[in-house]
Amino acid sequence: MKLTDYPAFVRFWVASTVSDFGTYITTIAISVIVVLTLDGDSTDVGLVNAARWLPYPVLGLVAGVWVDRHRRKPILVAGDFGRALILISISVLGMVDWLTLPLMAGHIFAFGVLSLLSDAAFQSFVPQLVPRGLLVRANARIEQSASVAQTTGPALAGWVTQVLSAPTALLIDAASFLISGVVVLSVPSDERSSNVPAATSVGHQVREGLGWIYRHPRLGPLSLTTHLWFVCNSMFNVVFTVYALRERDLGAGGLGVVLAFAGVGAVLGTAITSRIGERIGAGWTIILGRAIYPLAFALIVASGATPEGSWVGFAVIAAGQFLIGLGLGIEGAQEMGYYQAVTPDRLMGRMNATRRSINRAMIVVGAPLGGAVAAEIGTRPTMAISAGGMLLVAALLTASGVRGARMDEQLSEEEASA
């Protein structure tokens, strides 16, 4: 079986790819608008960014219930069109000088709510488009497109924002959402209405979703160690930029180049993950990907032993970022594919929204923790602690039932729709 035998998935993949490239323009343009157009400072940038992610920990569990009660395709189409309208509104308000920080934060919060619903529906819709045996390959192709966008997107976004102005640049991402919405609308789908009883209380359905994830012999330890992964990764990320710019003197251009190496690694990882999974199983492939992170983090910490501004230090940091991307590429599609393969359709929205929401909440914990620790002991020791945490994640996974996870545990079509 080949993915190209499923034209509905191919269209969906195209829509996702178009949206991925547009997202990087918005990420940069929003920060530029806050700083240059609204004369904001780093605190204002942080507040606006917080508004983007706040819906995940606040509304995530309820959003999963809502997604499970409705068909996923209409949610995706409405999410794309709604986010396009929000970006157009920000752009117009910025052009006529009516935009304020509260208005910006409100728009971005609404954008985050739609993104939360779309994310849950997106990952729940893929199993409707391909057989469960192709889920790893399907997720690998989606992540490969995202990795290419990660590699080229920041540079493209910076150029577009500089040439067109940030408010105008937002219109490009708005167009990408409109195109994505139209393409998803054209995706043929025999998606059934949810068989979740609407009369069942929201609290009961939330508890059912939590129980499915954390009581499952493989999903439970996988989810818990992933939460720890997000804490360690956010600790690392919050100090890496400071380390690269202030202690290694890479400059903004150099920082962009080393981060692009992560995208290159991710492209390679997504290209080989299916073959690795077929040989050693989904569980060991996930563990292999997780085992790469402590090595990557340690390599970047070790770059501090080279002279500041040296090419050797630059190469070591780039190699570390490459390995981070490689780990993400190898484990990401396997992890998502396994979640989707063993989860019934009626729980798919709650499964996706629950794990994503709690993962995002871990960023809220890890990012300030990393900053506080770095203020006390420095950036390199903080990154070393993060590397140790990643090593613990890999060890805990290896000792758990996750190592036995295989894609042939996938539910049959009858079991999935029960």
C-alpha positions in Angstrom: 0.0 0.0 0.0 1.2 3.5 -0.8 0.0 6.9 0.5 -0.5 8.0 -3.1 -3.3 5.5 -3.4 -5.3 7.7 -1.0 -6.0 11.0 -2.8 -7.9 12.3 0.2 -4.8 12.1 2.3 -2.7 13.7 -0.4 -5.0 16.7 -0.5 -4.9 17.0 3.2 -1.1 16.8 3.2 -1.0 19.7 0.7 -3.3 21.8 2.9 -1.1 21.1 5.9 2.1 22.0 4.0 0.7 25.3 2.7 -0.3 26.2 6.3 3.1 25.2 7.8 5.0 27.7 5.6 2.6 30.5 6.4 2.8 29.9 10.2 6.5 31.0 10.3 5.5 34.4 8.8 3.0 35.0 11.5 5.4 33.9 14.3 7.9 36.5 13.3 5.4 39.2 12.2 3.5 39.2 15.5 6.7 39.8 17.5 7.8 42.6 15.0 4.4 44.2 15.3 4.5 44.2 19.1 8.0 45.6 19.3 8.1 48.1 16.4 4.4 48.9 15.6 3.2 49.0 19.2 6.5 50.0 20.8 6.3 47.0 23.2 9.1 45.5 25.2 10.1 41.9 26.0 7.4 41.6 28.6 4.7 42.6 26.1 6.1 40.1 23.6 5.9 37.4 26.3 2.3 38.4 27.2 1.2 38.2 23.6 2.9 34.8 23.2 1.3 33.6 26.4 -2.1 34.5 25.0 -1.3 32.2 22.0 -0.7 29.2 24.3 -3.1 29.9 27.2 -6.1 28.1 25.6 -4.2 24.8 25.7 -3.9 24.3 29.5 -7.1 26.3 30.2 -9.5 24.8 27.6 -7.7 21.7 26.3 -9.6 19.0 28.1 -13.0 20.4 27.3 -11.9 21.0 23.7 -11.1 17.4 23.3 -14.7 16.5 24.4 -16.1 19.0 22.0 -14.1 17.6 19.1 -15.1 14.0 19.9 -18.8 15.1 19.7 -18.5 16.6 16.2 -17.2 15.6 12.8 -13.5 16.7 12.4 -13.6 18.0 8.8 -16.0 20.9 9.5 -13.9 21.9 12.5 -10.7 22.0 10.4 -12.3 24.1 7.7 -13.9 26.5 10.2 -10.5 26.7 12.1 -8.6 27.6 8.9 -11.2 30.3 7.8 -11.5 31.7 11.3 -7.8 32.1 11.7 -7.5 33.8 8.3 -10.1 36.3 9.4 -8.3 37.0 12.7 -5.0 37.6 10.9 -6.7 39.9 8.3 -8.2 41.8 11.2 -4.9 42.3 12.9 -3.3 43.4 9.6 -6.0 46.0 8.9 -6.0 47.4 12.4 -2.2 47.7 12.2 -2.4 49.5 8.8 -4.8 52.1 10.1 -3.0 52.5 13.4 -6.0 51.3 15.5 -4.1 48.2 16.9 -3.3 48.2 20.6 -1.6 45.6 22.8 -4.9 44.5 24.5 -6.5 44.1 21.0 -3.5 42.2 19.8 -3.6 39.8 22.8 -7.3 39.3 22.4 -6.9 38.4 18.8 -4.1 36.1 19.5 -6.0 34.3 22.3 -8.9 33.7 19.8 -6.3 32.5 17.3 -5.0 30.1 20.0 -8.5 28.7 20.7 -9.1 27.9 17.0 -5.6 26.4 16.8 -6.4 24.2 19.8 -9.6 22.9 18.2 -7.9 22.5 14.8 -4.9 20.6 16.3 -7.1 18.1 18.1 -9.3 17.7 15.0 -6.2 17.5 12.6 -4.6 14.6 14.4 -8.0 12.9 14.8 -8.8 13.2 11.1 -5.7 11.5 9.7 -6.9 8.0 10.7 -10.1 8.7 8.7 -8.0 9.2 5.5 -5.6 6.2 5.5 -5.7 2.6 6.9 -4.2 2.4 10.4 -1.3 0.4 9.0 -0.1 3.5 7.1 -0.4 5.9 10.0 3.3 6.1 10.6 4.1 6.9 7.0 1.3 9.4 6.9 2.5 11.2 10.0 6.1 11.0 8.7 5.1 12.8 5.5 3.2 15.5 7.4 6.2 16.0 9.7 8.6 16.0 6.8 6.7 19.0 5.3 6.8 20.7 8.7 10.5 20.1 8.9 11.2 21.6 5.5 9.1 24.6 6.6 11.2 24.8 9.8 14.4 24.8 7.7 13.4 27.5 5.2 10.5 29.2 6.9 12.4 31.5 9.3 14.6 33.0 6.6 11.6 33.4 4.2 9.5 35.0 7.0 12.2 37.4 7.9 12.6 38.5 4.3 8.9 38.9 3.7 8.4 40.8 7.0 11.2 43.2 6.1 10.2 43.8 2.5 6.4 44.1 3.0 6.1 45.2 6.7 4.8 43.0 9.4 1.1 43.9 9.1 1.1 43.2 5.4 3.1 40.0 5.8 0.2 38.6 8.0 -2.0 38.7 4.9 0.2 36.0 3.3 -0.4 33.6 6.2 -4.1 34.5 6.1 -4.0 33.5 2.4 -2.3 30.2 3.4 -5.1 29.5 5.8 -7.8 30.3 3.2 -6.1 28.0 0.7 -5.8 25.3 3.3 -9.4 25.6 4.2 -10.5 25.3 0.6 -8.3 22.3 0.0 -9.6 20.5 3.2 -13.1 21.4 2.1 -12.5 19.5 -1.1 -11.1 16.4 0.7 -13.6 13.5 0.1 -14.4 11.9 3.4 -17.0 9.3 4.6 -16.4 10.5 8.2 -19.2 9.4 10.4 -20.9 11.5 13.1 -19.5 10.9 16.6 -21.1 8.0 18.6 -20.3 9.8 21.8 -23.6 10.4 23.6 -24.2 14.2 23.9 -26.1 13.6 27.1 -23.0 12.2 28.8 -21.6 14.9 31.1 -18.5 16.8 30.1 -16.8 15.9 33.3 -17.4 12.2 32.7 -16.0 12.4 29.2 -13.0 14.3 30.4 -12.3 11.6 33.0 -12.8 8.9 30.3 -10.2 10.6 28.1 -7.7 11.0 31.0 -8.3 7.4 32.0 -7.7 6.1 28.5 -4.3 7.7 28.3 -2.9 7.3 31.8 -4.2 3.8 32.5 -3.1 2.4 29.2 0.0 0.1 29.7 1.9 1.8 27.0 0.3 5.2 26.4 0.5 6.0 30.2 4.3 5.8 30.5 4.7 7.3 27.0 2.6 10.3 28.0 4.2 10.8 31.4 7.7 10.7 30.1 6.7 13.1 27.3 5.5 15.6 29.9 9.0 15.4 31.5 10.5 15.8 28.0 8.6 19.0 27.5 9.9 20.4 30.9 13.5 19.6 30.0 13.2 20.8 26.5 11.6 24.1 27.5 14.3 24.6 30.1 17.0 24.1 27.4 15.3 26.3 24.8 14.8 29.2 27.1 18.6 29.5 27.8 19.9 28.3 24.5 19.2 31.6 22.7 21.0 33.6 25.4 23.9 31.2 25.3 24.2 31.3 21.6 24.0 35.1 21.3 25.8 36.4 24.4 28.2 33.6 25.3 29.1 32.3 21.8 28.6 35.5 19.9 26.8 33.8 17.0 24.8 36.9 16.1 21.2 36.7 14.8 22.3 35.3 11.4 24.5 32.6 13.0 21.6 31.6 15.3 19.3 31.2 12.3 21.8 29.0 10.6 22.4 26.7 13.5 18.6 26.4 14.1 18.2 25.5 10.4 20.4 22.5 11.0 17.6 21.1 13.3 15.3 21.3 10.4 17.8 19.4 8.2 18.0 16.7 10.9 14.3 16.5 11.2 13.9 16.0 7.4 16.4 13.1 7.5 14.7 11.6 10.6 11.2 11.6 9.1 12.7 10.1 5.9 14.1 7.0 7.8 11.7 6.5 10.6 9.3 4.2 8.8 12.1 1.8 7.8 13.5 1.9 11.4 10.1 1.2 12.9 9.5 -1.7 10.6 12.7 -3.3 11.8 12.7 -2.7 15.5 9.1 -1.7 16.3 7.5 1.6 17.2 8.5 1.4 20.9 12.2 1.0 20.3 12.2 3.6 17.6 10.6 6.1 20.0 13.3 5.2 22.6 16.0 5.6 20.0 14.8 9.1 19.1 14.6 10.1 22.8 18.1 8.7 23.4 19.5 11.1 20.9 18.5 14.3 22.8 20.9 13.9 25.8 23.8 13.5 23.4 22.7 16.5 21.4 22.3 18.7 24.5 25.7 17.5 25.9 27.3 18.4 22.6 26.0 21.9 22.8 27.2 22.2 26.4 30.6 21.0 25.3 30.8 23.8 22.7 31.5 26.1 25.6 35.0 24.6 25.8 35.9 26.1 22.4 37.0 29.8 21.9 34.2 32.3 21.7 33.2 33.0 18.1 35.2 30.1 16.7 34.1 28.0 13.8 34.7 24.9 15.8 32.2 26.0 18.4 29.8 27.0 15.7 30.1 23.5 14.1 29.6 21.7 17.4 26.5 23.7 18.1 25.2 23.1 14.6 25.8 19.4 15.0 23.9 19.4 18.3 20.9 21.1 16.7 21.1 18.6 13.8 20.9 15.7 16.3 17.9 17.4 18.1 16.1 17.6 14.7 17.1 14.0 13.9 15.6 12.8 17.2 12.4 14.7 16.6 12.1 13.2 13.1 12.7 9.7 14.2 10.4 9.5 17.1 7.6 12.0 16.2 5.8 10.1 13.5 6.1 6.8 15.4 4.7 8.3 18.6 1.8 10.0 16.9 1.1 7.0 14.7 1.0 4.6 17.7 -1.4 6.9 19.7 -3.7 7.0 16.7 -3.4 3.3 15.9 -4.5 2.0 19.3 -7.1 4.7 20.2 -10.8 4.3 19.3 -12.3 7.0 17.1 -14.7 8.1 19.8 -11.7 9.0 22.1 -9.4 10.4 19.4 -10.2 14.1 20.0 -9.8 13.8 23.8 -6.6 11.8 23.4 -5.0 14.4 21.2 -6.3 17.4 23.1 -5.4 16.0 26.5 -1.8 15.1 25.8 -1.2 18.3 23.8 -2.7 20.5 26.5 -0.7 19.0 29.4 2.4 19.1 27.2 1.9 22.8 26.7 1.3 23.2 30.4 4.8 21.7 31.0 6.3 24.5 28.9 4.7 27.0 31.3 6.5 25.1 34.1 9.8 24.5 32.3 10.5 27.8 30.6 10.5 30.0 33.8 12.2 27.2 35.7 15.1 27.2 33.1 15.4 31.0 33.3 15.5 30.9 37.1 18.1 28.1 37.3 20.2 29.8 34.7 20.1 33.1 36.6 21.5 31.2 39.6 24.1 28.8 38.1 24.5 29.9 34.5 23.4 28.7 31.0 25.8 25.8 30.5 25.0 24.1 33.8 21.3 24.6 33.1 21.6 23.0 29.7 23.6 20.1 31.4 20.7 19.6 33.8 18.3 19.5 30.8 20.6 16.9 29.2 20.4 14.8 32.4 16.6 15.1 32.4 16.5 13.9 28.8 18.7 10.9 29.7 16.2 10.1 32.5 13.4 10.3 30.0 15.1 7.7 27.8 15.9 5.5 30.7 12.3 5.5 32.1 10.9 4.7 28.6 13.3 1.8 28.2 12.2 0.4 31.6 8.5 0.7 30.7 6.1 -1.2 28.6 6.7 1.3 25.8 9.6 -0.8 24.5 7.2 -3.5 23.4 4.9 -1.1 21.4 4.4 -2.2 17.9 2.1 -0.9 15.1 0.6 -4.4 14.7 -1.3 -3.7 17.9 -3.5 -1.3 15.9 -7.2 -1.6 16.3 -9.3 -3.2 13.5 -11.8 -0.9 11.7 -14.6 -2.5 13.8 -12.8 -2.0 17.0 -11.8 1.6 16.1 -15.4 2.6 15.3 -17.0 0.8 18.3 
